[in-house]
Amino acid sequence: MKHFRISFIVTAVLMALAGWWGFDRGGMGGMLTALWITAVLGVMEVSLSFDNAVVNAAVLKNWNDYWQKLFLTVGIIVAVFGMRLLFPLLIVSFATGLGLADVWTMAMTTPDEYSRYLTGVHAEVAAFGGAFLMLVFLNFLFDDEKELHWLGWLEEKVGELGSEGLSILLTLLAVLACMGLVPEFKKLSVLMSGVIGVAVYVAVDWISGLLEDEEHDPSTGVALAKGGIGGFMYLEVLDASFSFDGVIGAFAITTDVVIIMLGLAIGAMFVRSLTVYLVHKGTLDEFVFLEHGAHYAIGILAVIMLASVKYHIPEWFTGLSGVAFILVSLWSSVRHRNASAA
């Protein structure tokens, strides 16, 4: 439980703030409603981001204590205030031409209008996030250095034939298909968003690879410290791709921006703690196909995000599809462990 101690403390503080906010606006009834919705949003965020935690753990397990602590401190600040509050405000500001202060006023006084503007740019954000997540999945699928293959010879063959260039090609084709789903006036913006998603992934991967190369240079210890920067950037962009879908989904439950931020912050905190728990307990080494299941869940999420530019896909389906892959991969891992022991 020590890994979740901070999360429970933060949850208690944020739930108290939610209760105060609800009571200030609607008395005892408002307080109970605010507490309930905040709890629901927290659970929703964890269910949507569980596969994110597994992938985070796969990256984080190679980091030292300094970077792991940084991920839980600076990383959570970026995740909560940057991705779940500031990022949506910036998007609405860009879409409307208003300043951040004016957008915040809009979110507090006319949340329905804020929600309408935010939903209006869903296609562009979905194209960006879908392209980034698609590359995360495909580069895992096409990794020919994997020793274990969840789907047996088929996955092994795909890994041998695939490459990073093929990942980019397939992702760009998916973005072009996505562009065909939107009205004419949105085609260019959706295409640009998808291409930017690919560019961001390639840039972060390049920076990470550059710093990893420096890590092998014994001339300085500074290069070793920098080795986590690329991975840190990668995890934050990955979190952004996951989080915005949760922000959009939250508006289906409530239009209160403060409650949305508090609820999603609780979920984000538990996802961070879950990531560190998986690392410290060696869960990925014990359940060897768990990382595979998480990446396949990310692949499905990428397809869902790209399809969501036109079709509404319920949040419960998105969350359950990810959980299903995780559960099946856990079951496969237990079978593999028992077979190895036998």
Legacy VTK file of the C-alpha trace (Angstrom):
# vtk DataFile Version 3.0
C-alpha trace
ASCII
DATASET POLYDATA
POINTS 342 float
0.000 0.000 0.000
2.999 2.316 0.400
3.016 2.950 -3.354
-0.525 4.341 -3.152
-0.164 6.291 0.109
0.372 9.641 -1.621
-2.500 8.918 -4.013
-4.899 8.321 -1.109
-3.738 11.517 0.615
-4.167 13.532 -2.595
-7.568 11.896 -3.151
-8.731 12.919 0.333
-7.625 16.525 -0.289
-9.204 16.714 -3.761
-12.449 15.083 -2.583
-12.609 17.651 0.231
-12.158 20.426 -2.340
-14.865 18.870 -4.504
-17.209 18.699 -1.528
-16.517 22.329 -0.623
-17.027 23.412 -4.240
-20.334 21.548 -4.461
-21.556 22.833 -1.106
-20.669 26.420 -2.044
-22.754 26.124 -5.203
-25.660 23.956 -4.115
-25.654 23.254 -0.390
-25.658 19.710 0.973
-27.237 18.273 -2.168
-24.616 19.970 -4.327
-21.847 18.618 -2.107
-23.064 15.005 -2.372
-23.477 15.324 -6.137
-19.995 16.809 -6.524
-18.430 14.034 -4.420
-20.199 11.320 -6.422
-19.286 12.753 -9.843
-15.669 13.323 -8.782
-15.395 9.683 -7.684
-16.963 8.451 -10.937
-14.542 10.546 -13.018
-11.582 9.210 -11.042
-12.629 5.600 -11.658
-13.278 6.367 -15.347
-9.809 7.867 -15.751
-8.137 4.812 -14.198
-10.134 2.396 -16.381
-9.279 4.350 -19.542
-5.596 4.669 -18.646
-4.708 1.287 -17.124
-2.939 0.230 -20.309
-1.118 3.571 -20.183
0.202 2.613 -16.733
1.530 -0.704 -18.041
3.348 0.940 -20.954
4.680 3.622 -18.587
6.029 0.864 -16.341
7.795 -0.798 -19.290
9.702 2.450 -19.861
10.108 3.417 -16.216
11.578 0.088 -15.041
14.901 1.012 -16.659
15.112 4.364 -14.861
16.889 5.134 -11.591
15.175 6.374 -8.417
15.755 10.017 -9.337
13.793 9.815 -12.589
11.083 7.654 -11.033
10.564 10.271 -8.312
10.600 13.029 -10.919
7.899 11.145 -12.820
5.739 11.105 -9.682
6.316 14.782 -8.804
6.944 16.985 -11.822
5.263 14.421 -14.053
2.021 14.442 -12.069
1.955 18.256 -12.075
2.278 18.237 -15.854
-0.308 15.463 -16.156
-2.919 17.106 -13.922
-2.544 20.825 -14.528
-0.871 20.716 -17.918
-2.752 18.010 -19.787
-6.113 17.987 -18.014
-6.594 21.714 -17.373
-4.202 23.947 -19.324
-4.122 21.888 -22.540
-7.924 22.023 -23.105
-7.890 25.746 -22.270
-5.137 26.327 -24.828
-7.092 24.426 -27.470
-10.227 26.488 -26.901
-8.107 29.654 -26.831
-6.601 28.723 -30.200
-10.008 27.856 -31.652
-11.701 31.063 -30.481
-8.833 33.563 -30.534
-9.546 34.464 -26.901
-6.934 34.818 -24.174
-6.483 32.144 -21.517
-8.101 34.323 -18.853
-11.176 34.828 -21.050
-11.386 31.098 -21.803
-11.156 30.303 -18.075
-13.967 32.784 -17.427
-15.993 31.078 -20.141
-15.339 27.654 -18.587
-16.457 28.881 -15.155
-19.475 31.003 -16.167
-20.738 29.342 -19.362
-19.429 25.750 -19.234
-21.822 24.587 -21.964
-20.259 27.041 -24.414
-16.758 25.966 -23.336
-17.738 22.332 -23.839
-19.110 23.131 -27.297
-15.839 24.743 -28.398
-13.814 21.892 -26.912
-15.958 19.261 -28.616
-15.710 21.228 -31.858
-11.980 20.498 -32.132
-12.320 16.846 -31.128
-11.554 15.616 -34.656
-8.206 17.411 -34.778
-7.158 16.256 -31.306
-8.298 12.687 -32.039
-6.230 12.645 -35.235
-3.141 13.808 -33.320
-3.594 11.358 -30.448
-4.634 8.488 -32.703
-1.562 8.910 -34.922
0.801 9.048 -31.934
-0.744 5.984 -30.270
-0.804 4.089 -33.562
2.958 4.531 -33.840
3.411 3.369 -30.239
1.524 0.170 -31.068
3.054 -0.509 -34.487
6.639 0.032 -33.357
6.048 -2.452 -30.557
4.448 -4.905 -32.993
7.306 -4.560 -35.497
10.051 -4.954 -32.889
12.069 -7.938 -34.105
14.104 -8.007 -30.883
11.197 -9.261 -28.759
11.961 -12.699 -27.356
8.382 -13.558 -26.416
5.458 -13.345 -28.827
1.928 -13.333 -27.462
0.398 -14.408 -30.797
3.101 -16.967 -31.501
4.589 -17.380 -34.977
2.239 -14.781 -36.504
3.492 -12.001 -34.258
7.075 -13.158 -34.747
6.707 -13.060 -38.539
5.118 -9.618 -38.456
7.989 -8.398 -36.283
10.523 -9.676 -38.802
8.796 -8.083 -41.801
7.925 -4.754 -40.194
10.097 -1.702 -39.628
9.856 1.821 -38.262
9.407 3.119 -41.804
6.455 0.784 -42.334
4.961 1.989 -39.032
5.086 5.586 -40.259
3.661 4.632 -43.664
0.711 2.722 -42.166
0.016 5.532 -39.700
-0.013 8.168 -42.435
-2.377 5.988 -44.477
-4.633 5.711 -41.413
-4.591 9.516 -41.071
-5.553 9.859 -44.759
-8.433 7.436 -44.211
-9.419 9.420 -41.125
-9.398 12.617 -43.193
-11.942 11.046 -45.541
-14.427 10.732 -42.677
-14.719 14.443 -41.907
-16.471 17.288 -43.773
-14.570 19.214 -46.424
-13.816 22.214 -44.204
-12.096 19.986 -41.618
-10.028 17.802 -43.937
-6.902 19.971 -43.943
-6.877 20.555 -40.174
-7.374 16.834 -39.456
-4.600 15.899 -41.894
-2.235 18.450 -40.320
-3.069 17.220 -36.817
-2.336 13.612 -37.770
0.945 14.558 -39.451
1.932 16.594 -36.378
1.205 13.527 -34.227
3.601 11.491 -36.388
6.196 14.289 -36.320
6.040 14.580 -32.521
6.534 10.826 -32.111
9.505 10.794 -34.484
11.025 13.865 -32.798
10.687 12.435 -29.287
12.052 9.085 -30.474
15.012 10.861 -32.095
15.779 12.888 -28.968
15.477 9.772 -26.819
17.790 7.822 -29.113
20.284 10.687 -29.184
20.443 10.826 -25.405
20.644 7.039 -25.109
23.669 7.134 -27.406
25.258 9.670 -25.067
24.523 7.369 -22.174
27.080 4.882 -23.499
29.756 7.575 -23.567
31.805 7.116 -20.368
33.358 10.582 -20.617
30.751 12.336 -18.435
28.171 11.399 -15.873
25.917 14.202 -17.064
24.956 12.272 -20.158
23.629 9.484 -17.948
21.404 11.967 -16.136
20.091 13.253 -19.445
19.241 9.740 -20.552
15.802 9.982 -18.946
14.754 13.231 -20.624
13.739 11.604 -23.890
11.761 8.928 -22.068
10.184 11.546 -19.811
9.026 13.527 -22.846
7.715 10.353 -24.456
5.637 9.443 -21.396
4.187 12.954 -21.119
3.094 13.015 -24.781
1.685 9.507 -24.361
-0.262 10.715 -21.339
-1.547 13.699 -23.326
-2.839 11.359 -26.031
-4.733 9.383 -23.403
-5.923 12.272 -21.261
-7.745 14.457 -23.767
-10.144 11.664 -24.658
-10.953 11.425 -20.964
-11.530 15.195 -20.779
-13.988 15.050 -23.685
-15.740 12.044 -22.141
-16.001 13.807 -18.790
-18.220 16.496 -20.314
-20.795 13.787 -20.983
-21.048 13.419 -17.199
-20.752 17.037 -16.038
-19.916 20.466 -17.454
-18.350 21.686 -14.202
-14.705 22.268 -15.161
-13.496 22.262 -11.541
-15.114 18.891 -10.803
-13.733 17.469 -14.061
-10.218 18.584 -13.170
-10.448 17.199 -9.620
-11.881 13.854 -10.719
-9.398 13.317 -13.533
-6.564 14.431 -11.262
-7.466 11.668 -8.803
-7.434 9.128 -11.620
-4.129 10.448 -12.979
-2.540 10.188 -9.539
-3.562 6.535 -9.162
-2.311 5.752 -12.672
1.081 7.215 -11.686
1.167 5.206 -8.448
0.089 2.068 -10.289
2.950 2.572 -12.718
5.529 2.716 -9.911
3.885 -0.271 -8.192
4.229 -2.367 -11.358
7.893 -1.384 -11.578
8.827 -2.060 -7.945
6.926 -5.347 -7.762
8.442 -6.619 -11.005
4.960 -7.330 -12.315
6.012 -7.078 -15.963
8.662 -9.745 -15.368
6.179 -12.004 -13.577
3.336 -11.541 -16.089
5.329 -11.548 -19.295
2.473 -10.847 -21.715
1.049 -7.910 -19.765
3.070 -5.411 -21.809
1.824 -7.077 -24.996
-1.798 -6.751 -23.880
-1.299 -3.082 -23.015
0.145 -2.301 -26.433
-2.650 -4.124 -28.234
-5.101 -2.122 -26.107
-3.298 1.044 -27.224
-3.638 -0.115 -30.834
-7.397 -0.507 -30.403
-7.573 2.895 -28.699
-5.708 4.446 -31.649
-8.256 2.998 -34.082
-11.123 4.188 -31.861
-9.690 7.716 -31.682
-9.237 7.934 -35.440
-12.752 6.592 -36.032
-14.185 9.017 -33.455
-13.632 11.958 -35.821
-16.973 10.903 -37.312
-18.511 8.196 -35.142
-19.389 8.515 -31.465
-17.899 5.619 -29.532
-19.044 5.337 -25.896
-16.405 5.752 -23.197
-17.483 2.491 -21.556
-16.608 0.584 -24.735
-13.202 2.269 -24.949
-12.449 1.449 -21.324
-13.714 -2.147 -21.483
-11.793 -2.928 -24.669
-8.546 -1.944 -22.969
-9.384 -3.873 -19.798
-10.279 -6.949 -21.884
-6.839 -7.037 -23.504
-5.174 -6.595 -20.114
-7.173 -9.452 -18.567
-6.522 -11.825 -21.470
-2.804 -11.013 -21.378
-2.754 -11.714 -17.631
-4.432 -15.078 -18.228
-1.920 -15.898 -20.975
0.935 -14.905 -18.665
-0.288 -17.231 -15.906
-0.591 -20.100 -18.397
2.904 -19.409 -19.703
4.324 -19.312 -16.174
2.630 -22.578 -15.217
3.825 -24.236 -18.413
7.384 -23.052 -17.775
7.269 -24.337 -14.205
5.979 -27.700 -15.364
LINES 1 343
342 0 1 2 3 4 5 6 7 8 9 10 11 12 13 14 15 16 17 18 19 20 21 22 23 24 25 26 27 28 29 30 31 32 33 34 35 36 37 38 39 40 41 42 43 44 45 46 47 48 49 50 51 52 53 54 55 56 57 58 59 60 61 62 63 64 65 66 67 68 69 70 71 72 73 74 75 76 77 78 79 80 81 82 83 84 85 86 87 88 89 90 91 92 93 94 95 96 97 98 99 100 101 102 103 104 105 106 107 108 109 110 111 112 113 114 115 116 117 118 119 120 121 122 123 124 125 126 127 128 129 130 131 132 133 134 135 136 137 138 139 140 141 142 143 144 145 146 147 148 149 150 151 152 153 154 155 156 157 158 159 160 161 162 163 164 165 166 167 168 169 170 171 172 173 174 175 176 177 178 179 180 181 182 183 184 185 186 187 188 189 190 191 192 193 194 195 196 197 198 199 200 201 202 203 204 205 206 207 208 209 210 211 212 213 214 215 216 217 218 219 220 221 222 223 224 225 226 227 228 229 230 231 232 233 234 235 236 237 238 239 240 241 242 243 244 245 246 247 248 249 250 251 252 253 254 255 256 257 258 259 260 261 262 263 264 265 266 267 268 269 270 271 272 273 274 275 276 277 278 279 280 281 282 283 284 285 286 287 288 289 290 291 292 293 294 295 296 297 298 299 300 301 302 303 304 305 306 307 308 309 310 311 312 313 314 315 316 317 318 319 320 321 322 323 324 325 326 327 328 329 330 331 332 333 334 335 336 337 338 339 340 341
